[in-house]
């Protein structure tokens, strides 16, 4: 199955149903399909080979989703670009994937104008109008993306579908690059379809679901939210700016959303920096959390503010099309800190560095097998071979398993703190700090130390209006943790540095 078939399935059934709501805009499935076909018709005029890479640089939801399906319909591979970019970063990504087409919002002209003519691979450029000035692009094929989105260029009968199979690449998603240069994760149609099928199953999604989409679509979690809801004929209410969380809460009420997906920092903002207690959400059915580990204390607070709402703690990686494990909501109290078990269709195991299974209760690396596992890293066979081994996908995450088979992540291998003779995972310390009533957010890392090799540094953001000193937090940790896990230093911040997808940049904190 190809991803675009999900879109056409709903168009044939209910073309007038809303697929996208953002601001004052309401877009139907029929409008989305027409816009995607119009984009595909223009791309076809460029006479590109099937499997070309089509890049997207826009923060407009309609532009992004229409471009996404337009590239697929034309037989291409989608490359969603981080909208928080720079000239250097954009040039790296476009050059690395060899993009033939760039669909962009005109607000990003200052980034792509210095880049496009330097890249021999770019053969087509479509930018939002009205009347975008693209004379500088020279011989490159040009189009007004606003005009294409009107859907008047082509109907389904006039778009020549490129022959593709489920084994072909559908998408390249770049890793965040927090520990090195970003790598392009190659995902086949079959990888993404397997991921969609599993998530739809355990979340019990249907065409009645309406998700509050706050995560960027270029991020694998946001990409999964988008695809799963289009797959079932559901709707997306989109607001990807968290500057005003109360606005998002109000939209959840007004549009009767049934689901909300976020990373831990998303939920921390809702709990600590919004008027959440003043709202009620009678239509809300479930919450999902992934992207980073959520502290048990934060999960407990979520239950208080969302009574009767199913809370799914999830775990995954870009390399797995998004999802690898989830914890059933009924186990939230019984298994605090657990990521649950493998999703349907995924087998997880804990192995030592030699590929041997580790006993219950001991630490090993999570290794995954499933149809959703990536094809590899784009043009990086050596890096691919490091993680795609005979046993499956080696995730780089260290965990333990209890007697009932539930997994508990301890740390990323790269985040392990080497202090004296100890190897310390930061998550337990972060969870302990999160239990303090004054703490909004905590990140724990190791920094160079002449005696210990690394000393433990805790980086703290306090809740608004709260006052707390270093000694108080260290005393709190001493009550809950063994002495060798107690931070040697506490630093306070107004905000922690994060990627566009909400992950804390620990390497940046180390240098402060």
C-alpha positions, 0 to 999 in steps of 0.5 A: 500500500502507498501512503497517498491511498489513505488520502484517496480512500477518504476522498472517495467516501467523504470528500467534504469532510474537514481534514484540517482546521487552523486559524480561520481555515477549514480544509476538506479532504477534497480540497487537500487532494485537489491541491496535492494533485495540482502540485503533482501535475507541476512536478510531473512537468519537470520530468524527474525520475521516480524517487526524486527528493522533494523538500518542504520548507513551510510552517503553514499546515495546508502547504505542508500536507498538500506538498507532502502528498503532492510529492508522493503522488508524483512518485517522489520521496518527501523530505520535511525540513525544520522551519527553524533553520539557517542558510548553512543548515538548509544547504546541508540538508538539501545538498545531502539528500540531493533535493530536486524540488523545493516547496517553500513559504516565502517567509523563508526566502532569506534562507533558500535564496542564497542556497538554491542556485548553488545546488545542481540538484534543484530543478524546481522551486515553488513558493507561496505568492502572490506573485513571488519574485523568483527571477533570481532562480534563473533556469530553475523551473518555477511556480507560484505555490499559492496558485497550485494550492488552489487545485485548479491545475489538474484533476485526478484524471490528468495526473499521471501516477508514477509507478511505485511499490510499498518497498520504495522510499516514501520519506527521509526524516532527518535526526535532530543532530544533537550529538553530531551531524543530522542523518537522513532516516530512510522510510519506505511506504511499508515502514510507515504503513506498518507504523500507522496500522499499529498505532491506529489499532492500539489507540482505537482511532476512527474517522470520529477522532479529531486531534489537537496537532501541536507538534511540527510535521517534519518531526517523526512524532508529528508526522505520525500524528498527521498520517494516522489521522488521515489514514482513518479519515479523521481531522487535524486541528493545528496550532504549532505555536506554544507561546500562548498555551491557553489559546490551544486549550480554548481551541481544544474545547471549541473544536471538541478534540478527542486526542492530544499528543505532546512531548514532556515539555509540552505537558509541563508547559500546560501544567505549570504555565497555563490556566489548565484548571479552568478548562474541561474537555468533555470530548477528550478521549486520550493523551499520548506522550513520546519524544523523551522520558516523562517523569512519573510525577508529571504523569500523576499530575496529568491524571489529576487535570484530565480525569477519565482520559486515557494516558498513553506513555509511548516510546520510539525513534525516528529510525522506527517510523516513530513508535516502538512501545507503549504502556496501556493506560490501565498500567500507568499506576502499576508501572511508574516510569515504564514505557510498556511493551512492544507495539503490535508487530514489533518485537523488543529485546534487551541485549548486551554488547555481544548480542546476548539476552540480559537477565530480568532486572539487569541493564541492556540495550533495546533492540527492535525488530518490525516492519516499521524499522527504517531501510537505513541512513541516506548514503551512510552505509557504515552508520547504517551497519552500526545500528541495523545488525543481525539482531535488529535495530540497536536503539542506543537506549539502555533499559531494564525489564521486569518479570512481567516483560515491561521495559524501563528506559534508564538512559541513552548510551551517550548520556551515561555519566561516568562518575568515579567507579559508577555509571549513572543514568540521568533519568532517575535523578531527573525524575527525583528532581521533578518530584520537588514542588518547585521544579518545572523542568530538570536536565541532568548531565555529566561535566568534566571533573579532574577527580571524578572524571565527570561530576553530576550537574542538574540544570533546573527551571523553576515553576513561575512564582517559586523560589528554591535554592541549591541546598534545598534541591540537594537535600531533597536528592539526598533523601531519595537517592544513594550518595553517588547519584546526588548532583554535585552542582545545581544551575538555575535557568529561565528556560532550557535550550531545546530543539524545535521538537522539544528535546533538551540540548544537553550538549549545549548545557555541558558547555555553559 
